[in-house]
């Protein structure tokens, strides 16, 4: 289960991340690697834009899960990308967050520890809801546990496995807008 971060811990981690990024820039500048320092700054700008887009989705639990996931010790590294402008309707943040947290826990226990495992999450809004693309690359060690997880049905979301192999997992998750109270 995800950790419940308090404000001081969040600020401590954010400050630590920023200091690391500044040190990277300073180190490259001191080595006269101006182009690499500019690349790092560009990467920071893109990351900050994605953080802002994620924060603007009106999904605070889900955004918190993604924003803080890499701050904890896990066997895969998480990346995310919001492909569109803010979502035009209201999604059930709790249902999405609970499903995603459960999926992350199953995936974390199904991969080869200390291997170069990555999960990319892309978010795109659609007419009737939002689609979440989960693309994993690395080494999966417990396919049965994953298959069992994907067989569980959820009335509020639709998960469709596109690929499940030893070194790859591709999954689409569709979450419809909440009908009463949708914008």
C-alpha positions as CSV (number, residue, x, y, z in Angstrom):
1,X,0.0,0.0,0.0
2,X,1.1,3.5,-0.7
3,X,2.5,5.6,2.1
4,X,0.4,8.5,3.5
5,X,2.8,11.4,3.0
6,X,2.6,14.4,5.4
7,X,3.4,17.9,4.2
8,X,6.9,17.9,5.7
9,X,7.9,14.6,4.0
10,X,6.6,15.9,0.7
11,X,8.5,19.1,1.0
12,X,11.6,17.2,2.1
13,X,11.5,14.9,-1.0
14,X,10.7,17.7,-3.4
15,X,13.6,19.7,-2.0
16,X,15.9,16.7,-2.3
17,X,14.9,16.1,-5.9
18,X,15.5,19.8,-6.8
19,X,18.9,19.8,-5.1
20,X,19.9,16.7,-7.1
21,X,18.8,18.4,-10.4
22,X,20.7,21.5,-9.5
23,X,23.8,19.5,-8.7
24,X,23.5,17.7,-12.1
25,X,23.4,21.1,-13.8
26,X,26.3,22.5,-11.8
27,X,28.4,19.4,-12.3
28,X,27.9,19.5,-16.1
29,X,28.6,23.3,-16.2
30,X,31.9,22.8,-14.1
31,X,32.9,20.1,-16.7
32,X,32.1,22.7,-19.4
33,X,29.4,20.4,-20.8
34,X,27.1,23.3,-21.6
35,X,24.9,21.3,-24.0
36,X,24.3,18.6,-21.5
37,X,23.4,21.2,-18.8
38,X,20.9,22.7,-21.3
39,X,19.4,19.2,-22.0
40,X,19.0,18.6,-18.2
41,X,17.2,22.0,-17.9
42,X,14.9,21.0,-20.9
43,X,14.1,17.7,-19.2
44,X,13.2,19.5,-16.0
45,X,10.9,21.8,-17.8
46,X,9.1,18.9,-19.5
47,X,8.8,17.0,-16.2
48,X,7.4,20.1,-14.5
49,X,4.9,20.6,-17.3
50,X,3.8,17.0,-17.0
51,X,3.5,17.3,-13.2
52,X,1.3,20.4,-13.7
53,X,-0.9,18.5,-16.3
54,X,-1.3,15.6,-13.9
55,X,-2.1,17.9,-11.0
56,X,-4.8,19.6,-13.1
57,X,-6.7,16.4,-13.9
58,X,-8.8,16.8,-10.8
59,X,-7.7,13.4,-9.6
60,X,-5.9,14.2,-6.3
61,X,-5.5,10.6,-5.0
62,X,-4.3,9.3,-8.4
63,X,-2.0,12.3,-9.0
64,X,-0.5,11.8,-5.5
65,X,0.1,8.1,-6.2
66,X,2.0,8.9,-9.4
67,X,3.9,11.9,-8.1
68,X,5.2,10.1,-5.0
69,X,5.6,6.5,-6.3
70,X,9.3,6.8,-7.1
71,X,10.1,8.2,-3.7
72,X,9.5,4.8,-2.2
73,X,11.6,1.6,-2.8
74,X,10.0,-0.4,-5.6
75,X,11.3,-2.8,-8.2
76,X,10.2,-0.7,-11.1
77,X,10.6,2.9,-12.1
78,X,7.4,4.9,-13.0
79,X,7.0,7.5,-15.7
80,X,3.8,9.2,-16.7
81,X,2.6,11.5,-19.5
82,X,-0.7,13.4,-19.8
83,X,-1.3,13.5,-23.5
84,X,-4.2,16.0,-23.6
85,X,-5.4,19.1,-21.9
86,X,-7.5,18.6,-18.7
87,X,-10.2,15.9,-18.8
88,X,-13.6,17.3,-19.7
89,X,-15.6,15.3,-17.2
90,X,-15.4,13.9,-13.7
91,X,-13.8,10.5,-13.0
92,X,-14.1,8.5,-9.8
93,X,-10.7,9.3,-8.3
94,X,-11.0,6.7,-5.5
95,X,-11.9,3.8,-7.8
96,X,-9.0,4.7,-10.2
97,X,-6.5,5.2,-7.4
98,X,-7.4,1.9,-5.6
99,X,-7.2,-0.1,-8.9
100,X,-3.9,1.6,-9.8
101,X,-2.4,1.1,-6.3
102,X,-3.4,-2.6,-6.4
103,X,-2.0,-3.0,-9.9
104,X,1.3,-1.4,-8.9
105,X,1.6,-3.7,-5.8
106,X,0.9,-6.8,-7.9
107,X,3.4,-5.6,-10.6
108,X,6.0,-4.8,-8.0
109,X,5.8,-8.3,-6.6
110,X,5.8,-9.8,-10.1
111,X,9.0,-8.4,-11.5
112,X,12.6,-9.4,-11.2
113,X,14.1,-7.4,-8.3
114,X,16.9,-4.9,-9.0
115,X,16.5,-5.3,-12.8
116,X,16.0,-2.4,-15.1
117,X,12.1,-2.4,-14.9
118,X,10.1,0.5,-16.2
119,X,6.4,1.3,-16.3
120,X,5.1,4.2,-18.4
121,X,1.6,5.5,-17.8
122,X,0.0,7.6,-20.5
123,X,-3.3,9.4,-20.0
124,X,-5.7,10.5,-22.7
125,X,-9.2,11.9,-22.4
126,X,-12.0,10.7,-24.7
127,X,-15.6,11.6,-25.3
128,X,-17.0,9.2,-22.6
129,X,-14.2,9.1,-20.1
130,X,-10.4,8.7,-20.0
131,X,-8.0,6.0,-21.2
132,X,-4.9,5.0,-19.3
133,X,-2.1,3.1,-21.1
134,X,0.3,1.1,-18.9
135,X,3.4,0.0,-20.8
136,X,5.9,-2.1,-18.8
137,X,9.3,-3.2,-20.0
138,X,11.6,-5.3,-17.8
139,X,11.5,-8.9,-16.5
140,X,8.2,-10.4,-15.3
141,X,8.7,-13.4,-13.0
142,X,5.1,-14.1,-11.9
143,X,2.8,-14.1,-14.9
144,X,0.1,-16.1,-13.1
145,X,-0.3,-13.5,-10.4
146,X,-0.8,-10.8,-13.0
147,X,-3.3,-13.0,-15.0
148,X,-5.3,-13.6,-11.9
149,X,-5.3,-9.9,-11.1
150,X,-6.6,-9.0,-14.6
151,X,-9.4,-11.6,-14.4
152,X,-11.0,-9.7,-11.6
153,X,-13.8,-7.6,-12.9
154,X,-14.6,-4.1,-11.8
155,X,-17.9,-2.5,-12.8
156,X,-16.4,1.0,-12.8
157,X,-13.4,0.5,-15.1
158,X,-12.5,-1.7,-18.1
159,X,-9.0,-3.2,-18.3
160,X,-7.8,-4.8,-21.5
161,X,-4.5,-6.5,-21.7
162,X,-2.9,-5.9,-25.1
163,X,0.4,-7.8,-24.4
164,X,1.6,-10.0,-21.6
165,X,5.0,-11.6,-22.1
166,X,8.1,-12.2,-20.0
167,X,9.7,-8.8,-20.8
168,X,6.6,-6.7,-21.7
169,X,3.2,-5.8,-20.5
170,X,0.8,-3.5,-22.3
171,X,-2.6,-2.7,-20.8
172,X,-5.4,-0.2,-21.5
173,X,-7.6,1.0,-18.8
174,X,-10.8,2.8,-19.6
175,X,-12.6,4.9,-16.9
176,X,-16.0,6.4,-17.8
177,X,-17.1,9.8,-16.6
178,X,-19.4,9.8,-13.6
179,X,-22.9,10.3,-15.1
180,X,-24.5,12.4,-12.4
181,X,-22.5,15.5,-11.8
182,X,-20.3,15.2,-14.9
183,X,-19.3,18.5,-16.4
